[in-house]
Structures are given as C-alpha cells and as structure tokens.
Amino acid sequence: MSAQEVRRNPVVQLLGRAGMVCYGVVHVLLAVLTTQVVFGDSGEQTDQKGAVATLAESSFGPVLLWVLAIGLFAFALWQVSMAVSGYQWVSPERKRWYRRIGSVGRAVTGVVIGIAAVRYAVGSGQKSSTEQSQTWTAKVLALPFGQVLVGAVALFVVGLGVAVARKGVKKSFEDDLTMSELPAGTRQWVERLGRIGWIGKGIAYGLIGVLVGFAAIEADPSESGGLDKALHTLAAQSYGVFLLAVIALGFLGFGVYCFAAARAHKG
C-alpha cells in the first residue's frame, strides 16, 4: 500500500482528524495555563506536558490521558502520511516542502506529548520542557564549538517562530482548509482565531529561541529553557502581562483552528 493510499484510508482519516481535536485540546489547556501566569499563578508547569498534567488531575484522568495519547499518536500518523504524499494542492513545490516539514514537526510533537500522556497515565514522572532544554544545552555546550552550535539552534528556533507567525499574518493556513466544509457562521471566526493562533504560537517559539540564544552567548545552560521558562521569564518583565495575554489568546485561537481543521483540512 502506497503512502497516498494510507493517507486516504477512511480509518486513518477518521483517527487523524480525531487526533487533530486532541492537538487542539492541548493548546486550549495551554491557553488556560498561560492565563494563570498572567494573573500571577506560577505553580503550574506551563508547557505541553503541563497541559497533560492538568488532565491527569481530573476525576477521569487516566481515561482522558489514554484517549489523548491514542488520539495524538493517530494524529502523528496522519501528519507523517501528509508529509510523504500530501499538500498536492499547494504550489510552487518549494511551499509544498515547507508544509511537509511542518507536518513532520507536528508528528514529532504529537508523539512527544502522547508519550507524556502515557507516562502520566501509568504514574511515571516527567521532566518539564525547561529541564530537558537545559540538559541538552549543557551537553551541546560541552562539545567543541558548543556555543556556536547552540547559537545556530537559537537562530533556527527564532526563524521557526517567524515562519509560524508569518503564516498567521498572511492567512496562508486557509489554503489547507476547505472553508465550505465549515458552517457559514463560523468561517469568519475561524479566519480571525486562526490568524491570532498562528501569530501567538510564533511569538512563543521566538521567545524560546531568544532564551537559547542567551544560553549560547553566556555559555550557561541555565539561561536556556522551554515554553515554561519563556512564559515565566516574560511574566517578570514590565510589558510581560500584555504579551502573555497575546500568547494565551494565541494558544486558544490555535486550538479553535485545530477543531476547524479536524473537519475541513484538505487531504
């Protein structure tokens, strides 16, 4: 069976689109956690694993975690199939490759969050994104030309943030949706929230890249950090509350976009 046949298989489509809903739920929970930081509550881990931990604390935690994990693994499979043979509606070829690289990134993210959900479901502990970032930063800094390598990663992450935000500014995410599949009254909201979502997520990536850049400049892995540290660092700035509110709204918008994409995504 070819990759295109796998992608178009009704079961893969159903599970993948259900997984897109799970991906959206993670971002809605991220919006909630980011909002808590806006109001000065720093007790929660503010990253994708923190969002999973939030589900773990609910009454039906283990069941929800297993549903989330299965959904995210299915979402990852769908994204891999899209990366291999999807986006035929996009031209030129260069843009198609950008979409495919994005699908690979989402597949990896889905697997990572899915594994975290499984570990929480079975009662295993998880490191935060900041702890993991500082660990790998320390290892890379110990290599020859370590600062240069970490700096290159920082530039890549910042560039990724710019690319993600640009997708929101230009509304190019709409190219991947069949808008006619959505109820007429929701299309304008999907467009608006999708723009906010992609831009807000791009800002979050950019902040992580800046932290990694500081770690490269200072040769200090403790300067590095994931989404959790980026948001809490931002909260300590005089202008932080405003940007945190924008990012929280961005995560919420991206979550809503995922719900719409689960129904209307092409391919």
C-alpha positions as CSV (number, residue, x, y, z in Angstrom):
1,M,0.0,0.0,0.0
2,S,1.4,3.4,-1.0
3,A,1.7,6.4,1.4
4,Q,-1.1,8.1,-0.5
5,E,-3.4,5.2,-0.1
6,V,-2.6,5.1,3.6
7,R,-3.3,8.8,3.9
8,R,-6.7,8.5,2.2
9,N,-7.7,5.4,4.1
10,P,-11.0,6.3,5.9
11,V,-9.8,4.9,9.2
12,V,-6.6,6.9,9.0
13,Q,-8.6,10.0,8.1
14,L,-11.0,9.5,11.0
15,L,-8.4,8.8,13.6
16,G,-6.1,11.5,12.3
17,R,-8.8,14.1,12.4
18,A,-9.9,13.0,15.9
19,G,-6.3,13.4,16.8
20,M,-6.3,16.9,15.5
21,V,-9.1,17.6,18.0
22,C,-6.8,16.3,20.8
23,Y,-4.0,18.5,19.5
24,G,-6.4,21.4,19.8
25,V,-7.4,20.4,23.3
26,V,-3.7,20.6,24.3
27,H,-3.5,24.1,23.0
28,V,-6.7,25.2,24.8
29,L,-5.2,23.9,28.0
30,L,-2.0,25.8,27.3
31,A,-4.1,28.9,26.9
32,V,-5.6,28.3,30.4
33,L,-2.2,27.7,32.0
34,T,-0.8,30.8,30.3
35,T,-3.7,32.8,31.6
36,Q,-2.9,31.7,35.1
37,V,0.6,33.1,34.7
38,V,-0.9,36.4,33.6
39,F,-2.8,36.5,36.9
40,G,0.4,35.7,38.9
41,D,-0.2,31.9,39.4
42,S,3.2,30.3,38.7
43,G,2.6,27.0,40.4
44,E,1.7,25.0,37.3
45,Q,4.1,23.8,34.6
46,T,3.3,26.0,31.6
47,D,4.1,23.8,28.6
48,Q,2.5,20.9,26.7
49,K,3.4,18.4,29.5
50,G,1.8,20.8,32.0
51,A,-1.4,20.7,29.8
52,V,-1.3,16.9,30.0
53,A,-0.7,17.1,33.8
54,T,-3.9,19.2,34.0
55,L,-5.9,16.3,32.6
56,A,-4.2,13.9,34.9
57,E,-5.6,15.8,37.9
58,S,-9.2,15.5,36.8
59,S,-11.7,12.9,38.1
60,F,-11.4,10.8,34.9
61,G,-7.7,11.5,34.5
62,P,-6.3,8.1,33.4
63,V,-9.1,7.5,30.9
64,L,-8.7,11.0,29.4
65,L,-4.9,10.6,29.2
66,W,-5.2,7.3,27.3
67,V,-7.8,8.8,24.9
68,L,-5.5,11.8,24.4
69,A,-2.4,9.6,23.8
70,I,-4.2,7.4,21.3
71,G,-5.5,10.5,19.5
72,L,-2.1,12.1,19.4
73,F,-0.4,9.0,18.0
74,A,-3.1,8.8,15.3
75,F,-2.6,12.5,14.6
76,A,1.1,11.8,14.3
77,L,0.5,9.0,11.8
78,W,-1.8,11.3,9.7
79,Q,0.8,14.0,9.7
80,V,3.5,11.6,8.6
81,S,1.3,10.5,5.7
82,M,0.7,14.1,4.8
83,A,4.4,14.8,4.9
84,V,5.1,11.9,2.5
85,S,2.4,12.4,-0.1
86,G,0.2,15.4,0.9
87,Y,-0.2,19.0,0.0
88,Q,-0.7,18.4,-3.7
89,W,-2.9,21.5,-3.8
90,V,0.0,23.8,-2.8
91,S,2.2,25.3,-5.4
92,P,5.0,26.0,-6.1
93,E,6.9,22.9,-5.0
94,R,9.0,24.9,-2.5
95,K,6.0,25.8,-0.5
96,R,4.8,22.2,-0.6
97,W,8.1,21.2,1.0
98,Y,7.6,23.8,3.8
99,R,4.2,22.3,4.5
100,R,5.7,18.8,4.6
101,I,8.4,19.8,7.1
102,G,5.7,21.4,9.2
103,S,3.8,18.1,9.2
104,V,7.0,16.2,10.4
105,G,7.3,18.7,13.2
106,R,3.7,18.3,14.3
107,A,4.1,14.5,14.1
108,V,7.1,14.6,16.4
109,T,5.2,17.0,18.8
110,G,2.2,14.7,18.8
111,V,4.4,11.6,19.6
112,V,6.2,13.5,22.4
113,I,3.0,14.7,24.0
114,G,1.4,11.3,23.5
115,I,4.3,9.6,25.3
116,A,4.0,12.1,28.2
117,A,0.3,11.3,28.4
118,V,1.0,7.6,28.7
119,R,3.6,8.2,31.4
120,Y,1.2,10.3,33.4
121,A,-1.5,7.7,32.9
122,V,0.8,5.0,34.4
123,G,2.0,7.3,37.2
124,S,5.5,7.9,35.8
125,G,7.1,11.3,36.4
126,Q,8.0,13.8,33.6
127,K,10.7,16.5,33.2
128,S,9.5,19.9,32.2
129,S,10.4,21.3,28.8
130,T,12.8,23.7,30.6
131,E,14.6,20.9,32.4
132,Q,15.0,19.0,29.2
133,S,16.2,22.1,27.3
134,Q,18.8,22.9,29.9
135,T,20.0,19.3,29.9
136,W,20.6,19.1,26.1
137,T,22.0,22.7,26.1
138,A,24.6,21.6,28.7
139,K,25.6,18.6,26.6
140,V,25.9,20.6,23.4
141,L,27.9,23.4,25.1
142,A,30.4,20.8,26.3
143,L,31.1,19.9,22.6
144,P,33.8,21.6,20.5
145,F,32.3,24.8,19.2
146,G,29.3,24.2,21.5
147,Q,28.4,27.9,21.8
148,V,28.3,28.1,18.0
149,L,26.0,25.0,17.8
150,V,23.7,26.3,20.5
151,G,23.6,29.7,18.8
152,A,22.7,28.0,15.5
153,V,19.8,26.2,17.2
154,A,18.7,29.5,18.7
155,L,18.6,31.1,15.3
156,F,16.7,28.2,13.8
157,V,14.0,28.3,16.6
158,V,13.7,32.1,16.2
159,G,13.4,31.6,12.4
160,L,10.7,28.9,13.0
161,G,8.8,31.4,15.2
162,V,8.9,34.0,12.4
163,A,7.7,31.4,9.8
164,V,4.8,30.3,12.0
165,A,3.8,33.9,12.8
166,R,4.1,34.8,9.1
167,K,1.6,32.0,8.3
168,G,-0.9,33.8,10.5
169,V,-0.2,37.3,9.2
170,K,-0.6,36.1,5.5
171,K,-3.5,33.8,6.4
172,S,-1.8,31.1,4.3
173,F,-3.2,28.4,6.7
174,E,-6.5,28.9,4.9
175,D,-5.0,27.3,1.8
176,D,-5.1,24.0,3.7
177,L,-8.8,24.2,4.6
178,T,-11.9,23.7,2.6
179,M,-13.8,26.6,4.1
180,S,-17.1,25.4,2.5
181,E,-17.0,22.4,4.8
182,L,-17.5,24.7,7.8
183,P,-20.8,26.2,8.8
184,A,-21.2,29.6,7.2
185,G,-21.5,31.5,10.5
186,T,-18.2,30.1,11.8
187,R,-15.9,30.8,8.8
188,Q,-15.0,34.4,9.7
189,W,-14.3,33.3,13.3
190,V,-12.0,30.5,12.1
191,E,-10.2,33.0,10.0
192,R,-9.7,35.5,12.8
193,L,-8.8,33.0,15.5
194,G,-6.6,31.1,13.1
195,R,-4.6,34.3,12.5
196,I,-4.3,35.0,16.2
197,G,-3.4,31.4,16.9
198,W,-0.5,31.1,14.4
199,I,0.9,34.6,15.3
200,G,0.7,33.8,19.1
201,K,2.3,30.4,18.6
202,G,5.1,32.1,16.5
203,I,5.8,34.6,19.3
204,A,6.1,31.7,21.8
205,Y,8.6,29.9,19.6
206,G,10.5,33.1,19.2
207,L,10.8,33.6,23.0
208,I,12.2,30.1,23.4
209,G,14.8,30.8,20.7
210,V,15.8,34.0,22.5
211,L,16.4,32.1,25.7
212,V,18.5,29.5,23.9
213,G,20.4,32.4,22.3
214,F,21.2,33.9,25.8
215,A,22.5,30.4,26.8
216,A,24.8,30.4,23.8
217,I,26.1,33.9,24.5
218,E,26.7,33.3,28.2
219,A,27.8,29.7,27.8
220,D,25.4,28.9,30.6
221,P,22.8,26.2,30.1
222,S,20.7,27.6,33.0
223,E,19.8,30.5,30.7
224,S,18.1,28.1,28.3
225,G,14.6,26.9,28.7
226,G,11.4,25.6,27.1
227,L,8.0,27.2,26.9
228,D,7.6,27.0,30.7
229,K,10.6,29.2,31.4
230,A,9.9,31.5,28.4
231,L,6.5,32.4,29.7
232,H,7.6,32.9,33.3
233,T,10.6,35.0,32.2
234,L,8.2,37.1,30.2
235,A,5.9,37.5,33.2
236,A,8.7,39.1,35.2
237,Q,9.0,42.0,32.6
238,S,7.2,45.3,32.8
239,Y,5.5,44.6,29.5
240,G,5.1,40.9,30.1
241,V,1.4,40.8,31.1
242,F,0.4,42.2,27.7
243,L,2.5,39.7,25.7
244,L,1.4,36.8,27.9
245,A,-2.2,37.8,27.2
246,V,-1.5,37.8,23.5
247,I,0.2,34.4,23.7
248,A,-2.7,32.9,25.8
249,L,-5.2,34.2,23.2
250,G,-2.9,32.8,20.5
251,F,-3.0,29.3,22.0
252,L,-6.7,29.5,22.4
253,G,-7.0,30.6,18.7
254,F,-4.8,27.8,17.5
255,G,-6.9,25.3,19.5
256,V,-10.0,26.5,17.8
257,Y,-8.2,26.4,14.4
258,C,-7.4,22.7,15.1
259,F,-11.0,22.0,15.8
260,A,-12.0,23.5,12.5
261,A,-9.1,21.8,10.7
262,A,-10.3,18.4,12.1
263,R,-13.3,18.9,9.9
264,A,-12.2,21.0,7.0
265,H,-8.5,20.2,6.4
266,K,-7.7,19.1,2.8
267,G,-6.2,15.7,2.1
